[in-house]
Structures are given as structure tokens and as C-alpha cells.
Amino acid sequence: IDGFMGMYKLNAFTNFHTSKCSTILKVFDKHYLFQGAREEQMCCFDKMEDMVIAETNETKKIAGFLCKKAIITFPSSDDTIHVYYTDEIKLKHPNVTNPYKDIKGVLMEFELQLLYLKMRFEAEKFEPLANEPLKPKVNQNSKIVSRDQMTQILNKLME
């Protein structure tokens, strides 16, 4: 996520072999790194703990994949989210570090809430990686921070 005319950049990575995530925040020349524990949710996004998932028969093509539609509701509010996911990309537990852990496929269109901002994401393309896993580019001078510290930094940016 790039924000405020390039003032900051937020990247979230999941290592599917270890089920751990990393969140990297770059603000001008400062770099912050949050490293999650095994199966811990990525930093700074709403946990959406009370979601109820209703599968539908609807499908659509996204980035060349046949995607299934699910409707997400929340008993504690009137919010409804429509998500699309595919089981054509073979990943075991693809949502282990995001709020949609119970969706049994790779998310291709979905919503996340970052602090008070609601965002909708849709895949545009899929590029399979070589045999080497993608490693986050971490600046040597990155300051390792806790989840709470990362959230505080982002809150200050968005004030």
C-alpha cells in the first residue's frame, strides 16, 4: 500500500512455509519492521473475528482464474462484504495470517480495514515465482517494532 503521494509504503508478506508474516513500513527515510509469530495475523488490519461466511454459486474470472463468491456478514453490525477467491492456486492455508482464515482459497477480491480506512483489493495479474521463495526486502537500518508500536506510527500518519 502506497499512501499520501508516496509519503509512506506499507508491505505485508506471509511465509507460507513457516505461517509467519512480516509487515514493513517505510516513512520517508525511516523503516519499521513488525515480525509476527506463527499464524499471527498481519499487523494493523481489523481482525473481523465475528464473521459469518456464506458460500454462493456465483463465480467470476479475476486475473485469469475462476473465482467463487462468498458473502461475509457480521452479527455485531450491519456490515456485509462480498469476496472472491480461487482454489486454482494450490496453497495450503492461504489465509493463515489474514482475517479470512476460514476461506478455503486464495483471495482475489476482498476488503480489509486499516485503522479507520476501509479498502477493497482486486488481483490484476498472477505471476508464479521461481522455486526460490519471495523474501521481503528489509532495510538494514529497519527498526524492529511491536504490533502496538506499528499501529501507533500508522495512526500518527493518518491523523
C-alpha positions as CSV (number, residue, x, y, z in Angstrom):
1,I,0.0,0.0,0.0
2,D,1.4,3.3,-1.0
3,G,-0.1,6.3,0.7
4,F,-0.3,10.1,0.8
5,M,1.6,10.8,-2.5
6,G,4.4,8.3,-1.8
7,M,5.0,9.6,1.8
8,Y,4.7,6.0,3.1
9,K,4.7,2.5,1.9
10,L,3.3,-0.5,3.8
11,N,4.1,-4.0,2.7
12,A,2.8,-7.2,4.3
13,F,4.4,-10.6,3.5
14,T,3.4,-14.1,4.5
15,N,5.9,-17.0,4.5
16,F,3.6,-20.0,3.9
17,H,6.3,-22.5,4.9
18,T,6.5,-21.0,8.4
19,S,3.0,-19.5,8.6
20,K,4.6,-16.2,9.8
21,C,4.0,-12.7,8.5
22,S,6.2,-9.6,8.3
23,T,5.0,-6.0,7.9
24,I,7.3,-3.4,6.6
25,L,6.6,0.3,6.9
26,K,8.7,2.9,5.1
27,V,8.1,6.6,6.0
28,F,10.4,8.8,4.1
29,D,13.8,7.5,5.1
30,K,12.7,5.6,8.2
31,H,12.0,1.9,8.1
32,Y,10.0,-0.2,10.6
33,L,9.6,-3.9,10.8
34,F,7.0,-6.0,12.6
35,Q,7.6,-9.8,12.6
36,G,4.6,-11.9,13.6
37,A,4.6,-15.1,15.4
38,R,3.4,-18.4,13.8
39,E,-0.2,-18.0,12.5
40,E,-0.4,-14.4,14.0
41,Q,-2.5,-12.0,11.9
42,M,-0.6,-9.4,9.8
43,C,-0.2,-6.1,11.5
44,C,-2.6,-3.2,11.6
45,F,-5.7,-4.7,9.9
46,D,-9.0,-5.3,11.6
47,K,-9.4,-8.9,12.9
48,M,-13.0,-9.3,11.9
49,E,-13.4,-12.0,14.5
50,D,-17.2,-12.5,14.3
51,M,-17.5,-13.0,10.6
52,V,-20.0,-15.5,9.2
53,I,-19.2,-16.9,5.7
54,A,-22.0,-17.8,3.3
55,E,-20.8,-19.6,0.1
56,T,-22.7,-18.8,-3.1
57,N,-22.9,-20.4,-6.5
58,E,-21.7,-17.2,-8.2
59,T,-18.4,-17.1,-10.0
60,K,-16.4,-14.7,-12.0
61,K,-13.0,-14.5,-13.7
62,I,-10.3,-12.5,-12.0
63,A,-6.7,-12.4,-13.3
64,G,-7.4,-15.5,-15.4
65,F,-8.8,-17.6,-12.5
66,L,-12.3,-18.9,-11.9
67,C,-13.3,-17.4,-8.6
68,K,-16.0,-18.3,-6.2
69,K,-18.1,-15.7,-4.4
70,A,-18.7,-15.7,-0.6
71,I,-20.8,-13.2,1.4
72,I,-19.4,-12.2,4.7
73,T,-21.7,-10.9,7.4
74,F,-21.0,-9.8,11.0
75,P,-23.6,-10.4,13.7
76,S,-22.3,-7.4,15.7
77,S,-23.0,-4.9,12.9
78,D,-24.9,-4.5,9.6
79,D,-21.7,-4.8,7.5
80,T,-21.7,-7.2,4.5
81,I,-18.7,-7.9,2.4
82,H,-18.5,-9.8,-0.9
83,V,-15.3,-11.6,-1.5
84,Y,-14.0,-13.8,-4.4
85,Y,-11.4,-16.5,-4.0
86,T,-9.9,-19.3,-6.1
87,D,-8.9,-22.8,-5.3
88,E,-7.0,-23.0,-8.6
89,I,-3.8,-21.7,-6.9
90,K,-2.6,-24.5,-4.7
91,L,-1.6,-23.1,-1.3
92,K,-2.2,-24.9,1.9
93,H,-3.9,-22.5,4.4
94,P,-3.6,-19.4,2.1
95,N,-5.2,-17.0,4.6
96,V,-3.4,-18.1,7.7
97,T,-2.2,-14.6,8.5
98,N,-5.2,-12.5,7.4
99,P,-8.8,-12.2,8.8
100,Y,-10.2,-14.6,6.2
101,K,-8.6,-17.7,7.6
102,D,-11.8,-19.8,7.1
103,I,-11.9,-19.1,3.3
104,K,-10.5,-22.2,1.6
105,G,-8.8,-20.5,-1.3
106,V,-6.6,-17.6,-2.4
107,L,-8.4,-14.3,-2.1
108,M,-8.7,-12.4,-5.4
109,E,-11.1,-9.7,-4.4
110,F,-11.7,-8.7,-0.8
111,E,-11.9,-5.9,1.8
112,L,-9.7,-5.0,4.7
113,Q,-9.9,-2.3,7.2
114,L,-6.6,-0.5,8.0
115,L,-7.3,1.5,11.2
116,Y,-10.3,3.6,10.1
117,L,-9.8,3.2,6.3
118,K,-11.9,0.5,4.5
119,M,-10.0,-0.8,1.4
120,R,-11.1,-3.1,-1.4
121,F,-8.4,-5.1,-3.2
122,E,-8.7,-6.9,-6.5
123,A,-6.0,-9.0,-8.2
124,E,-4.9,-7.8,-11.6
125,K,-2.4,-10.4,-12.5
126,F,-0.7,-13.6,-11.2
127,E,3.0,-14.2,-11.7
128,P,4.2,-17.6,-10.3
129,L,7.6,-17.4,-8.6
130,A,10.6,-19.4,-9.4
131,N,11.5,-22.2,-6.9
132,E,13.0,-19.6,-4.5
133,P,10.6,-18.1,-2.0
134,L,10.0,-14.4,-2.1
135,K,11.9,-12.7,0.7
136,P,10.8,-9.2,1.9
137,K,13.4,-6.5,1.2
138,V,14.2,-5.4,4.7
139,N,16.4,-2.3,5.1
140,Q,19.4,-3.0,7.3
141,N,18.5,0.1,9.4
142,S,15.0,-1.0,10.0
143,K,13.8,-0.6,13.5
144,I,12.0,-3.7,14.8
145,V,8.7,-2.7,16.4
146,S,5.8,-4.4,18.2
147,R,2.3,-4.6,16.8
148,D,1.2,-1.7,19.1
149,Q,4.2,0.5,18.0
150,M,3.5,-0.1,14.3
151,T,-0.2,0.8,14.9
152,Q,0.7,4.0,16.8
153,I,3.1,5.0,13.9
154,L,0.3,4.5,11.3
155,N,-2.2,6.3,13.5
156,K,0.1,9.3,13.6
157,L,0.5,9.2,9.8
158,M,-3.3,9.2,9.2
159,E,-4.2,12.0,11.7
